Amino acid sequence: MSSSGDRTDGRLPTAYRAVGGTSFVEFLGAQAPHLLPGGERREHLGAGTVVEAPHGTTIVALTFRDGVVVAGDRRATMGNLIAHRDMDKVFAADDYSVVGIAGTAGVAVEMVRLLQVELEHYEKIEGTLLSLEGKANRLATMIRGNLGNAFRGLAVLPLFAGYDPGPGTGRIFSYDVTGGCYEEQRHHSIGSGAHFARGALKKLWHPGLLREQAVAVAVEALYDAADDDSATGGPDLGRRIWPTCAVVTELGVELLPETDLEPTVQALVEARRDNPGGAR
Amino acid sequence: MTFPMYVSPEQLMKDRADYARKGIARGRSVVVAGYDNGMAFVAHNPSRTLHKVSEIYDRIGFAAVGKYNEFENLRVAGIRYADLRGYSYDRSDVTARGLANAYAQTLGTVFTQESKPYEVEICVAQVGPTAASDQIFRLTYDGSVTDEPGYVAMGGATEPLTTGLRERWEPGMSLASALRLAAGLLRPGAEPASGPLSAEELEVAVLDRRRPRRAFRRLGGPLLDALLSPDDPTSDIPTQDDRRPGPHDLLTGAPDA
């Protein structure tokens, strides 16, 4: 009846009633390890086997006066093919943090889902929110657990950002494939178009940006990434596909609706007419 | 030659049941009652940190009376059960009925096999899209499970509570009237002389069916005072959460921080 395998007579196994554990990932690892991202698949793949799977591409994040903005393009690629044109790669992890994903889309989406349950699980058991560093570290542990997959070309590299009520600012964390977690200042970008996006962010970001300005900067950085990186999707006016954009402030996470993004993107495309590099 | 003293199974079970019942009767009571837009949990509990009522999953709440360490154990087990099930299938596949069954089996096994039964009584409630689809399950120390229509009272001296609810609770009543009814019935020791319990002595939470995903909210501050006061026109909670940083599950109605 259950996925946990060792349930007897439908009663909750002793491990469920064990005292102290607040981590869903640890509980899952003990009760149903095959459900961990990349869990059971490990044995079927010899080392050195490289799997072709859709990859997510560029994510940008920047702080502004009231918090942090995270935006991602909508494209997933598989080799030279476009696997998806309208994939969402920026997700709310909980009420005060978001995660944007680059790398193998399947594993990354599973990891985000697990992170969401992990944070909510802690919140329900402890009755309090995990600190922002605590959340960033939980994600680092999951990435570390995925190292075996990374050797097979199934690496996941997320960008984590959130509002820290202590200092009252937005903060950004990046990761490496071994689970290293680094706090970034001001802005950061990850994924195949990250170099171009970062160049744009350096020139466009300045302290004390307002919310609308920060969203415009994020959209413009993605535009520049798409301009030079074929794996990053640019604004698709014909299909009306806009970037995913999340704003995190002390009021929580807000994923911007299309009605907000459309005018921003349209204005940017208009401004770039006869000025492809955005010189100013 | 000595024989071990013979105790009939009836006597053994009766002793265990008496033991558990005595433990539960010592504690303060909890009322769970449906209202037009959801389900209200009202516990006589002056503590702000040791909860008797809590969130299990998106649409499922939990209330308990008896020994804290024992029901806390069950609460955590329920959260683990629900999160694991929701993660491996889908969030919509987590139901109060499934959880109540797991609790019933667990309590039943503990009652017959362990050296002492759990001195707890718990309630698992779920809100559906309409009041007709709401579910309340009551579980006792021996694993018996009952499906309660609309309301349930648990803990010490539940007789007057249940009678009061039977006479005065009605389907589709507003949150404010449900809370005032519960606060009026939850008097310590059921002394008719004392007035209804004040907000400080109550732990109040709701499952609000109008909220999109997580329906559980604790109530406190000016909002709870307004709901409990018979002179105040406030009859339900706002559909917008408090605009302030911090855990989202507490509604106080306090002005913007």
Interface residues (C-beta under 8 A of the other chain):
Chain A: S2 S3 S4 D9 G10 R11 L12 Y16 R17 V19 F24 F27 L28 Q31 A32 L35 D95 Y96 R113 L114 V117 E120 H121 E123 K124 I125 G127 T128 L129 Y163 P165 E250 L251 G252
Chain B: T49 H51 S54 E55 I56 N73 L74 V76 A77 G78 I79 R80 Y81 D83 L84 R85 G86 Y87 S88 Y89 N101 A102 Y103 Q105 T106 G108 T109 R243 R244 P245 G246 P247 H248
